[in-house]
Amino acid sequence: MRKTLSEYMKTGSVRTDYIAGHQLILICHNFFVCDDVTVTVEVRRLEMDDSDNTVKEALSLSRHWFEYADWQKAFLLLYQVAKLIKSKGRLLNFIDTIYFYEPQTTVQLAHLVRLTKRVVLSLEPLDDMEVNVVARMLQLISSTFRLIINSNELNTLMDIYYETMVNELCDILNKLNTEWEYIPKSQCRAESESCLNIDNFRNRLEQMSVLRPQGLEHINNWLHAHWKLSSCLFYMGMGTARRLHPEEGPKLIERSTFSMRMESFDLDQDRSIEFQSADSMHTLIFTDKLLDELKRRLRTDEVLISIRSHKQSQYWWYPEQESHTQVLVVNAYTINNIWKKSQEVAEPFQYISKLKMNFSEGDSINEPSRQIFNRGIDFDDPEEDIENVIHDCVYTPLEVRMYRTELFGHSVLGVTFTQADIDYCVLIRMTNIPELNEMERESSTCLVRAGVLQSTTLLLRNRCDKSKPVYIYLRAANISEPWNNFFHSGAFFAFTTDIRSCRIWNYARPEPRWQNFACMPELNKSIYFGIHCRCNYISDFDADGMPIIVVPMNLKCHLERPIVGQSYQIIIFFFSLASFVIIYIFYSMQSVSDWDKNLYTELYPIGGKCYRGDLVLMCTFGGRYNAGTSANIIFAFKFSNQTRDIIVYQDPVVFMLVLMLLM
């Protein structure tokens, strides 16, 4: 019995391949019983002119078919129009036509996703205004997803169509991830800290304030499209939860910019879960308490966990070295519920992000006491021309080197020593006022062995919300060690510094802006296995390791070689000397007598004979520059039976006054 093509399409799924005027049709029943049927058809290629009038007429005809619910013809025509969209004007008319008809079924949703992918490929490369219009199509996909989920019809779409829709959404995400890496450098200030990459949402509001208005609009458009696409992928996971079961194993999706893994778990059988991403860069840790909480709050035993891992470098402006940043999107689904990202969990959720794969970490080392790891994760080896690498020397056993940097809130500072000629005592202290006597406490310092066969990393965590200054002290561990070999060249050491942090990202309403909340990095696994974070949300995360520059400090007024013991002796000596001088001057001023004091007298020869016993006295007032002063001189003459006082005062006209008394 012959069936028409429309009858075959009503029966089930149809997959077509054109073969010389014949159509090969795969007919599948709802119970997945399939058969191949060859049907003779008239195949005709439809070519459209690349003109505005042709596009306008095609869109008008599509609206007419949408109005009469002939969506099959409308979508076929829109596929042809999507290939001709090369400008923003055509894209706006195309979007208006799509919004004229509101999809309500899963099949229509699949067609809408395919149209969106076709538009994105036609507009390649995307600019910030075009991506803002594409966000409207993503908004329509998201609202259609939500409508279908609310009507409980998400599982009505056949698996082959659903898989195609999932792959096309992932292709759109991969394309956006590739496109939005670029921001014109003209939008940045001269300082590298102000240059903002789209993928770097850290302190976004503060950093974006330094950009020009057009740069701000550019970034907002990309963020808006990113959020709409994330919403589509968020709802897509529920369809997978209804199709993927615990006994089927994980589902993996690989793209050039991200990888996704989805797996269903039976919470009654799994007491704890360590869930690894598809690229092996992330490990999620669900403890038994956290699984019990999910089971209780989701009211089901079967949960689908989805993890999407984005590996990207956000600090592309840093000279000669890129930092490592992983963006991690974690979702939990049931067949009829989605875990809200704003819900806080009582038991912390943990994840480990590996910043770099290093398979040589487990190589054998001729040291039996050293612990060997089969696989290690560490940071980039320091290079000679990197600003965050310190090369320095100490010339005496008592010499101390100090370095200063800033540690962000809820972050970990890593100091990795790569070379040391001798054993060093290292102290990393977070304080506003550094004190050298802290180096004298043996329990407060860490020991870095000479040679450093394997990089030694010291970590310091800032539990505060704001950044704090950090000081790094370093000096020889063995003060009594002979210094003959290092007397001229000094004992060399080298270390590199970096900051490790992890955050949660939330999209705030009503204004489109990102908010981040810092997670608490753990220290127990942050040396060899990346960044270990603990958060109270199951949401979007990132883990970041970026280089940070430390500034060498010269203690004691820029002395090149400060010494702990002698420095305090010099300070005490100068303080004592200054105190003694001040006390001496004070008491000297107190010992000065009153203004009236005895006048020094001397005999004045007159050159001639004095027959009557004349006594000649001469006193000199200031005169000239000192004229006009009020000083008086009192002469007291003591006789045998009396005392006679004569007051001599200054005459401003006469410079010298001679008083002669005849006795």
C-alpha positions as CSV (number, residue, x, y, z in Angstrom):
1,M,0.0,0.0,0.0
2,R,1.5,3.3,-1.1
3,K,1.5,6.2,1.4
4,T,1.9,9.9,0.6
5,L,4.8,11.8,2.0
6,S,2.5,13.7,4.4
7,E,1.1,10.4,5.7
8,Y,4.6,9.2,6.4
9,M,5.4,12.4,8.2
10,K,2.3,11.9,10.4
11,T,3.4,8.4,11.3
12,G,6.7,9.3,13.1
13,S,10.2,10.6,12.6
14,V,11.4,11.3,9.0
15,R,15.1,11.6,8.1
16,T,15.8,12.5,4.4
17,D,18.8,12.2,2.1
18,Y,18.5,13.4,-1.5
19,I,19.5,10.8,-4.1
20,A,19.1,11.7,-7.8
21,G,15.4,12.7,-7.6
22,H,14.5,10.0,-5.1
23,Q,13.8,10.5,-1.4
24,L,15.1,7.9,1.1
25,I,12.8,8.1,4.1
26,L,13.3,6.4,7.5
27,I,10.0,5.6,9.0
28,C,10.0,5.1,12.8
29,H,7.1,4.2,15.0
30,N,6.7,5.5,18.5
31,F,8.2,2.3,19.8
32,F,11.3,2.9,17.7
33,V,10.6,0.3,15.0
34,C,12.0,1.8,11.8
35,D,12.1,0.9,8.1
36,D,13.6,2.5,5.1
37,V,11.2,3.5,2.3
38,T,12.2,5.0,-1.1
39,V,9.8,7.5,-2.5
40,T,10.0,9.2,-5.9
41,V,9.7,12.9,-5.5
42,E,10.3,16.0,-7.6
43,V,13.3,17.8,-6.2
44,R,13.7,21.4,-7.2
45,R,16.3,23.8,-5.9
46,L,15.0,27.1,-4.7
47,E,17.4,30.0,-5.1
48,M,16.5,33.5,-3.8
49,D,18.0,36.8,-5.0
50,D,20.2,38.6,-2.6
51,S,18.1,41.8,-2.7
52,D,16.2,43.8,-0.2
53,N,12.9,43.5,-2.1
54,T,13.2,39.7,-2.3
55,V,13.9,39.4,1.4
56,K,11.0,41.8,2.2
57,E,8.6,39.8,0.0
58,A,9.7,36.5,1.6
59,L,9.2,37.8,5.1
60,S,5.8,39.1,4.2
61,L,4.8,35.7,2.8
62,S,6.1,34.0,5.9
63,R,3.9,36.3,8.1
64,H,0.9,35.3,5.9
65,W,1.6,31.6,6.5
66,F,2.1,32.2,10.2
67,E,-1.2,33.9,10.4
68,Y,-2.9,30.9,8.9
69,A,-0.9,28.4,11.1
70,D,1.0,27.0,8.1
71,W,4.2,27.0,10.1
72,Q,5.9,24.2,7.9
73,K,6.0,26.4,4.8
74,A,6.9,29.5,6.9
75,F,9.9,27.9,8.4
76,L,11.1,26.4,5.1
77,L,11.0,29.9,3.6
78,L,12.7,31.5,6.7
79,Y,15.6,29.0,6.3
80,Q,16.3,30.5,2.9
81,V,15.9,34.1,4.2
82,A,18.3,33.4,7.1
83,K,21.1,32.7,4.6
84,L,20.7,36.2,3.2
85,I,20.9,38.2,6.5
86,K,24.0,40.2,6.2
87,S,23.0,43.5,7.9
88,K,21.4,44.7,11.0
89,G,18.4,46.1,9.0
90,R,17.5,42.7,7.6
91,L,18.1,41.1,11.0
92,L,15.5,43.5,12.6
93,N,12.9,42.7,10.0
94,F,13.6,38.9,10.4
95,I,13.2,39.2,14.2
96,D,9.9,41.1,13.9
97,T,8.6,38.3,11.6
98,I,9.6,35.6,14.2
99,Y,7.9,37.5,17.0
100,F,4.7,37.8,14.9
101,Y,4.3,34.1,15.6
102,E,4.7,32.7,19.1
103,P,6.0,29.0,19.1
104,Q,4.2,26.8,21.5
105,T,5.2,23.2,20.7
106,T,8.5,21.3,20.9
107,V,8.8,20.9,17.2
108,Q,8.4,24.6,16.6
109,L,11.0,25.2,19.3
110,A,13.5,23.0,17.5
111,H,12.9,24.9,14.3
112,L,13.4,28.2,16.1
113,V,16.7,27.0,17.5
114,R,17.9,26.0,14.0
115,L,16.9,29.4,12.6
116,T,18.9,31.1,15.3
117,K,22.0,29.1,14.6
118,R,21.6,29.9,10.9
119,V,21.4,33.6,11.6
120,V,24.4,33.6,13.8
121,L,26.5,31.8,11.1
122,S,25.2,34.3,8.4
123,L,26.2,37.3,10.5
124,E,29.7,36.0,11.3
125,P,31.6,37.9,12.6
126,L,29.1,39.4,15.1
127,D,29.4,43.0,16.3
128,D,27.9,44.3,19.6
129,M,24.8,45.7,18.0
130,E,24.0,42.6,16.0
131,V,24.4,40.3,19.0
132,N,21.9,42.5,20.9
133,V,19.3,41.7,18.2
134,V,20.2,38.0,18.4
135,A,19.5,38.2,22.1
136,R,15.9,38.8,21.2
137,M,15.7,35.5,19.4
138,L,17.4,33.8,22.4
139,Q,14.7,35.5,24.6
140,L,12.0,33.9,22.5
141,I,13.6,30.5,22.8
142,S,13.9,30.9,26.5
143,S,10.2,31.9,26.9
144,T,9.1,29.0,24.7
145,F,11.2,26.6,26.8
146,R,9.5,27.9,29.9
147,L,6.0,27.6,28.4
148,I,6.6,24.0,27.3
149,I,8.0,23.0,30.7
150,N,5.0,24.5,32.5
151,S,2.7,22.6,30.2
152,N,4.7,19.4,30.8
153,E,5.3,18.7,27.1
154,L,9.1,18.8,27.0
155,N,9.3,15.0,26.5
156,T,7.0,15.0,23.5
157,L,9.8,15.9,21.1
158,M,11.5,12.8,19.6
159,D,15.0,12.1,20.8
160,I,16.6,12.6,17.4
161,Y,15.1,16.1,17.2
162,Y,15.9,16.9,20.8
163,E,19.6,15.9,20.3
164,T,19.8,18.1,17.2
165,M,18.4,21.0,19.2
166,V,20.8,20.5,22.0
167,N,23.8,20.4,19.6
168,E,22.7,23.5,17.9
169,L,22.3,25.4,21.1
170,C,25.8,24.3,22.0
171,D,27.1,25.4,18.6
172,I,25.6,28.9,19.3
173,L,27.3,29.0,22.7
174,N,30.6,28.0,21.2
175,K,30.3,30.7,18.5
176,L,29.6,33.4,21.1
177,N,32.5,32.3,23.2
178,T,34.8,32.7,20.2
179,E,33.4,36.0,19.2
180,W,33.3,37.9,22.4
181,E,37.0,37.5,23.3
182,Y,37.8,40.9,21.7
183,I,37.5,44.4,23.1
184,P,39.2,47.2,21.3
185,K,42.2,48.4,23.2
186,S,41.2,52.0,22.5
187,Q,38.5,51.4,25.2
188,C,41.1,50.8,27.8
189,R,43.2,53.2,29.8
190,A,47.0,53.1,29.6
191,E,47.2,51.0,32.8
192,S,46.8,47.4,32.1
193,E,44.6,46.8,35.2
194,S,41.8,48.8,33.5
195,C,41.7,46.7,30.3
196,L,38.6,44.5,30.6
197,N,38.0,41.2,28.8
198,I,34.4,40.2,28.3
199,D,35.1,36.9,30.1
200,N,36.5,38.8,33.1
201,F,33.5,39.8,35.3
202,R,35.7,40.5,38.4
203,N,34.9,43.9,39.9
204,R,33.0,44.6,36.7
205,L,31.2,47.8,37.8
206,E,34.4,49.4,39.0
207,Q,36.4,48.4,35.9
208,M,33.7,49.4,33.4
209,S,33.5,52.9,34.9
210,V,36.9,53.7,33.2
211,L,35.7,52.7,29.7
212,R,34.2,55.1,27.2
213,P,30.4,55.1,26.8
214,Q,30.6,53.1,23.6
215,G,32.7,50.5,25.3
216,L,30.2,50.2,28.1
217,E,27.4,49.7,25.6
218,H,29.5,47.1,23.7
219,I,30.0,45.0,26.9
220,N,26.4,45.3,28.0
221,N,25.1,43.9,24.7
222,W,27.4,40.9,24.9
223,L,26.5,40.2,28.5
224,H,22.8,40.4,27.7
225,A,23.1,37.9,24.9
226,H,25.2,35.6,27.1
227,W,22.6,35.7,29.8
228,K,19.8,34.8,27.4
229,L,21.7,31.9,26.0
230,S,22.6,30.7,29.5
231,S,18.8,30.7,30.2
232,C,18.2,28.5,27.2
233,L,20.8,26.0,28.2
234,F,19.4,26.1,31.8
235,Y,16.0,25.0,30.6
236,M,17.5,22.5,28.1
237,G,18.8,20.4,31.0
238,M,15.4,19.5,32.2
239,G,14.7,17.8,28.9
240,T,17.9,15.8,29.3
241,A,16.8,14.9,32.9
242,R,13.7,13.2,31.4
243,R,15.7,11.2,28.9
244,L,18.9,10.3,30.8
245,H,18.7,7.7,33.6
246,P,21.2,6.6,36.2
247,E,22.0,3.2,34.5
248,E,22.8,4.9,31.2
249,G,26.0,6.6,32.1
250,P,27.1,10.2,31.4
251,K,26.3,12.3,28.3
252,L,29.3,14.3,27.0
253,I,29.3,17.3,24.7
254,E,32.6,18.7,23.5
255,R,33.3,22.0,21.8
256,S,36.4,24.0,21.2
257,T,35.6,26.6,24.0
258,F,33.8,24.4,26.5
259,S,32.9,20.9,27.5
260,M,29.7,19.6,29.1
261,R,28.9,16.5,31.1
262,M,25.5,15.4,32.2
263,E,24.9,12.4,34.4
264,S,21.9,11.1,36.3
265,F,22.4,9.7,39.9
266,D,20.2,7.6,42.2
267,L,20.5,9.3,45.6
268,D,19.4,6.2,47.4
269,Q,22.5,4.3,46.2
270,D,25.1,7.0,46.0
271,R,26.2,8.2,49.4
272,S,28.8,10.6,48.1
273,I,29.6,11.8,44.5
274,E,32.9,13.0,43.0
275,F,31.8,14.3,39.6
276,Q,34.5,15.2,37.1
277,S,34.0,17.5,34.1
278,A,34.5,16.2,30.6
279,D,37.9,18.0,30.2
280,S,39.1,16.6,33.6
281,M,39.8,20.1,34.8
282,H,37.1,20.2,37.5
283,T,36.0,17.8,40.2
284,L,32.7,18.4,42.0
285,I,32.3,16.9,45.5
286,F,28.8,16.1,46.8
287,T,29.1,14.8,50.4
288,D,26.5,12.5,51.9
289,K,25.0,15.4,53.8
290,L,24.7,17.5,50.7
291,L,23.0,14.7,48.8
292,D,20.5,14.2,51.6
293,E,19.7,17.9,51.5
294,L,19.2,17.8,47.7
295,K,17.0,14.7,48.1
296,R,14.9,16.3,50.8
297,R,14.5,19.7,49.0
298,L,14.0,18.3,45.5
299,R,11.6,15.6,46.8
300,T,13.0,12.9,44.5
301,D,15.6,10.1,44.5
302,E,16.9,10.7,40.9
303,V,18.9,13.8,40.1
304,L,20.6,14.9,37.0
305,I,23.8,16.9,37.5
306,S,25.1,19.0,34.7
307,I,28.5,20.6,34.6
308,R,29.7,22.9,31.9
309,S,33.4,23.8,31.9
310,H,34.8,26.8,30.1
311,K,38.5,27.1,29.9
312,Q,39.5,30.7,29.1
313,S,42.2,33.2,29.9
314,Q,40.8,36.5,31.2
315,Y,44.0,38.4,31.9
316,W,45.1,38.4,28.3
317,W,46.7,41.9,28.8
318,Y,49.3,40.6,31.3
319,P,52.8,40.8,29.7
320,E,54.4,37.5,28.6
321,Q,52.1,35.3,30.7
322,E,48.4,34.4,30.7
323,S,46.6,33.5,33.9
324,H,44.3,30.5,34.0
325,T,40.6,30.9,34.6
326,Q,37.9,28.3,34.5
327,V,34.2,29.2,34.4
328,L,32.1,26.4,35.8
329,V,28.3,26.1,35.4
330,V,26.7,23.5,37.7
331,N,23.0,22.7,37.6
332,A,20.8,20.0,39.3
333,Y,17.6,18.8,37.7
334,T,14.8,16.3,38.3
335,I,12.1,15.3,35.8
336,N,9.8,18.0,37.0
337,N,12.0,20.5,39.0
338,I,15.1,22.6,38.6
339,W,17.4,23.6,41.5
340,K,17.3,27.4,41.7
341,K,20.8,29.0,41.7
342,S,19.8,31.5,44.3
343,Q,18.9,28.7,46.9
344,E,21.5,28.4,49.6
345,V,22.5,25.0,50.9
346,A,23.4,24.3,54.5
347,E,26.2,21.8,53.6
348,P,28.9,23.5,51.5
349,F,29.3,22.5,48.0
350,Q,32.9,21.8,47.0
351,Y,34.8,21.9,43.7
352,I,38.4,21.6,42.7
353,S,39.6,23.5,39.6
354,K,42.9,22.4,38.0
355,L,44.6,25.3,36.4
356,K,47.2,23.3,34.4
357,M,47.8,19.7,33.6
358,N,51.3,18.5,34.4
359,F,51.9,14.8,33.9
360,S,55.6,15.1,34.7
361,E,54.8,15.9,38.4
362,G,54.8,12.2,39.2
363,D,58.3,11.5,37.9
364,S,60.6,9.7,40.3
365,I,62.9,11.8,42.5
366,N,65.9,10.4,44.3
367,E,64.5,11.3,47.7
368,P,62.6,8.5,49.5
369,S,61.0,10.8,52.1
370,R,59.3,13.0,49.5
371,Q,55.7,12.3,48.7
372,I,55.0,11.5,45.1
373,F,51.8,12.3,43.3
374,N,50.7,10.3,40.2
375,R,49.3,13.4,38.6
376,G,50.0,17.0,39.7
377,I,48.5,20.3,38.9
378,D,50.5,23.5,39.3
379,F,51.0,26.9,37.8
380,D,53.1,28.0,34.9
381,D,56.8,27.8,35.5
382,P,58.2,31.3,36.1
383,E,60.1,32.9,33.2
384,E,63.0,35.3,33.4
385,D,61.1,38.3,32.0
386,I,58.0,38.1,34.1
387,E,57.4,40.9,36.6
388,N,56.0,38.5,39.2
389,V,59.3,36.6,39.5
390,I,61.8,37.8,42.1
391,H,65.5,37.2,41.8
392,D,67.5,38.4,44.8
393,C,70.5,37.6,47.1
394,V,71.4,38.0,50.7
395,Y,75.0,38.7,51.7
396,T,75.1,38.0,55.4
397,P,73.4,35.4,57.6
398,L,71.5,38.1,59.5
399,E,70.3,40.0,56.4
400,V,66.6,40.2,55.9
401,R,64.7,40.8,52.6
402,M,61.1,42.1,52.6
403,Y,58.5,42.3,49.8
404,R,55.1,43.8,49.8
405,T,51.9,43.1,47.8
406,E,48.1,43.2,48.1
407,L,45.9,40.2,48.7
408,F,42.3,40.3,47.5
409,G,39.4,39.5,49.9
410,H,38.6,35.7,50.2
411,S,41.7,34.9,48.1
412,V,44.9,32.8,48.6
413,L,48.4,34.1,47.9
414,G,50.8,31.5,46.6
415,V,54.5,32.1,46.9
416,T,56.4,29.4,44.9
417,F,60.2,29.1,45.4
418,T,62.0,27.7,42.4
419,Q,65.6,28.1,43.4
420,A,67.6,28.6,46.7
421,D,71.3,28.4,47.3
422,I,70.9,27.9,51.0
423,D,68.1,27.0,53.5
424,Y,65.8,30.1,54.0
425,C,63.3,31.0,56.7
426,V,60.3,32.6,55.1
427,L,57.5,34.5,56.8
428,I,54.3,35.6,55.0
429,R,52.4,38.0,57.2
430,M,49.2,40.0,56.5
431,T,49.6,43.2,58.5
432,N,49.5,46.9,58.1
433,I,52.7,47.5,60.1
434,P,55.5,45.0,59.5
435,E,57.7,44.2,62.4
436,L,61.1,42.5,62.0
437,N,61.1,40.9,65.4
438,E,58.5,38.5,64.0
439,M,61.3,36.7,62.2
440,E,62.8,35.8,65.6
441,R,59.9,33.5,66.4
442,E,60.8,30.1,65.2
443,S,57.2,28.9,65.1
444,S,56.1,31.6,62.7
445,T,58.4,30.9,59.8
446,C,58.5,28.3,57.1
447,L,61.6,26.5,55.9
448,V,62.6,26.4,52.2
449,R,65.3,23.8,51.5
450,A,68.4,24.6,49.5
451,G,68.3,23.5,45.8
452,V,64.5,23.2,45.6
453,L,64.4,20.0,43.5
454,Q,60.6,20.4,43.5
455,S,58.9,23.8,43.6
456,T,57.9,24.7,47.2
457,T,54.7,26.7,47.5
458,L,53.6,28.6,50.6
459,L,50.0,29.7,50.8
460,L,48.3,32.5,52.8
461,R,44.5,33.0,52.9
462,N,42.7,36.3,53.4
463,R,39.4,35.6,55.1
464,C,38.4,39.3,55.0
465,D,36.1,40.8,52.5
466,K,38.5,43.6,51.4
467,S,42.1,43.4,50.3
468,K,44.9,43.5,52.8
469,P,48.6,44.3,52.6
470,V,50.9,41.3,52.8
471,Y,54.6,41.3,53.6
472,I,57.0,38.5,52.7
473,Y,60.1,38.2,55.0
474,L,63.1,36.1,54.0
475,R,66.5,35.4,55.6
476,A,69.0,32.6,56.1
477,A,67.8,29.7,58.2
478,N,71.1,28.8,59.8
479,I,72.7,32.0,61.2
480,S,75.9,30.2,62.2
481,E,76.5,28.7,58.8
482,P,79.9,29.6,57.2
483,W,79.5,32.3,54.7
484,N,82.7,32.0,52.7
485,N,81.1,30.7,49.5
486,F,78.6,33.6,49.4
487,F,80.8,36.5,50.7
488,H,81.1,38.2,47.3
489,S,78.2,37.1,45.2
490,G,75.6,36.4,47.9
491,A,73.2,33.5,48.4
492,F,70.7,33.5,45.5
493,F,67.0,32.7,45.7
494,A,64.1,33.0,43.3
495,F,60.3,32.8,43.8
496,T,57.1,33.7,41.9
497,T,53.8,35.0,43.3
498,D,50.2,34.5,42.2
499,I,46.7,34.9,43.6
500,R,44.1,32.1,43.6
501,S,40.4,32.8,44.1
502,C,37.0,31.4,43.4
503,R,33.7,33.2,43.1
504,I,30.0,32.7,42.5
505,W,28.3,34.7,39.7
506,N,24.7,35.8,39.8
507,Y,22.8,37.9,37.3
508,A,20.9,40.6,39.2
509,R,17.5,42.1,38.2
510,P,16.0,44.5,37.2
511,E,19.1,46.1,35.8
512,P,21.3,43.8,33.7
513,R,24.4,43.5,35.8
514,W,26.6,40.8,37.3
515,Q,27.2,40.2,41.0
516,N,29.9,38.1,42.4
517,F,30.2,36.5,45.9
518,A,33.6,35.1,46.9
519,C,33.9,31.5,47.9
520,M,36.4,30.4,50.5
521,P,39.5,28.7,49.0
522,E,40.7,25.8,51.0
523,L,44.4,25.2,51.6
524,N,44.6,21.4,51.9
525,K,44.5,20.6,48.2
526,S,45.5,23.9,46.7
527,I,49.2,23.1,46.2
528,Y,49.2,20.1,43.8
529,F,45.6,19.9,42.7
530,G,44.6,23.4,41.7
531,I,42.1,25.5,43.6
532,H,39.9,23.8,46.2
533,C,36.8,25.9,46.9
534,R,33.8,25.6,49.3
535,C,30.6,27.5,48.5
536,N,27.0,27.5,49.9
537,Y,25.4,27.6,46.4
538,I,25.1,25.4,43.4
539,S,25.4,27.9,40.7
540,D,27.9,29.4,38.3
541,F,31.5,29.5,39.6
542,D,34.9,30.4,38.4
543,A,38.4,29.6,39.7
544,D,41.2,32.0,38.9
545,G,45.0,32.0,39.2
546,M,46.7,35.2,38.2
547,P,50.2,36.5,38.6
548,I,50.7,39.4,41.0
549,I,53.7,41.7,41.4
550,V,55.5,42.1,44.7
551,V,57.5,45.2,45.5
552,P,60.9,44.9,47.2
553,M,61.2,47.1,50.3
554,N,64.4,48.6,51.6
555,L,64.3,48.8,55.4
556,K,65.9,51.5,57.6
557,C,65.9,54.4,55.2
558,H,66.7,52.4,52.0
559,L,69.7,50.6,53.5
560,E,70.6,47.8,51.2
561,R,71.4,45.2,53.8
562,P,69.3,45.5,56.9
563,I,70.3,43.3,59.8
564,V,67.9,42.3,62.5
565,G,70.1,42.5,65.6
566,Q,72.3,45.5,64.8
567,S,69.4,47.5,63.4
568,Y,67.7,47.5,66.8
569,Q,70.9,48.5,68.5
570,I,71.4,51.4,66.1
571,I,67.8,52.6,66.7
572,I,68.3,52.5,70.5
573,F,71.6,54.3,70.3
574,F,70.3,57.2,68.2
575,F,67.2,57.5,70.3
576,S,69.2,57.7,73.5
577,L,71.6,60.2,72.0
578,A,68.7,62.4,70.9
579,S,67.1,62.2,74.3
580,F,70.3,63.2,76.1
581,V,70.8,66.2,73.8
582,I,67.2,67.4,74.4
583,I,67.6,67.0,78.2
584,Y,70.9,68.9,78.2
585,I,69.5,71.8,76.2
586,F,66.5,72.0,78.5
587,Y,68.5,72.1,81.7
588,S,71.0,74.6,80.2
589,M,68.2,77.0,79.5
590,Q,66.8,76.5,83.0
591,S,70.2,77.4,84.5
592,V,70.4,80.8,82.9
593,S,70.0,83.6,85.6
594,D,67.6,86.5,85.5
595,W,68.0,89.4,83.2
596,D,69.9,91.4,85.8
597,K,73.5,90.2,86.1
598,N,76.9,91.6,87.4
599,L,78.8,93.8,85.0
600,Y,82.4,93.0,84.3
601,T,84.6,96.0,85.2
602,E,88.2,96.8,84.5
603,L,90.6,99.7,85.1
604,Y,90.7,102.3,82.4
605,P,94.1,104.1,82.0
606,I,93.8,107.9,81.5
607,G,97.3,108.5,80.5
608,G,97.9,111.2,83.1
609,K,98.5,111.5,86.8
610,C,95.5,111.6,89.1
611,Y,96.3,113.7,92.2
612,R,92.9,113.4,93.8
613,G,92.3,109.6,93.3
614,D,90.1,109.8,90.3
615,L,88.2,106.6,89.3
616,V,87.2,106.4,85.6
617,L,84.5,103.9,84.5
618,M,83.5,103.3,80.9
619,C,80.3,101.4,79.9
620,T,79.1,100.9,76.3
621,F,75.5,100.6,75.3
622,G,74.4,99.1,72.1
623,G,74.3,102.2,70.0
624,R,73.7,102.0,66.3
625,Y,71.9,98.8,65.7
626,N,71.0,98.3,69.3
627,A,69.8,101.9,69.9
628,G,66.5,102.3,71.5
629,T,66.7,99.5,73.9
630,S,65.5,100.0,77.5
631,A,68.5,98.5,79.3
632,N,69.9,100.5,82.3
633,I,73.1,100.0,84.1
634,I,73.3,100.4,87.9
635,F,76.7,101.2,89.5
636,A,76.8,100.4,93.2
637,F,79.7,102.0,95.1
638,K,80.3,100.6,98.6
639,F,82.0,102.8,101.1
640,S,83.0,102.0,104.6
641,N,79.7,103.1,106.1
642,Q,77.3,103.3,103.1
643,T,76.5,102.2,99.6
644,R,75.8,104.6,96.8
645,D,73.9,103.6,93.6
646,I,74.2,105.5,90.3
647,I,71.9,104.6,87.5
648,V,73.3,105.1,84.0
649,Y,70.8,105.1,81.1
650,Q,71.4,105.1,77.4
651,D,71.4,108.3,75.3
652,P,70.5,107.3,71.7
653,V,72.6,110.2,70.4
654,V,75.8,109.4,72.2
655,F,77.4,106.1,71.4
656,M,79.7,106.0,74.4
657,L,79.2,107.4,77.9
658,V,82.1,108.0,80.2
659,L,81.4,108.6,83.9
660,M,84.1,110.1,86.0
661,L,83.7,110.3,89.7
662,L,86.0,112.3,91.8
663,M,86.6,110.8,95.0
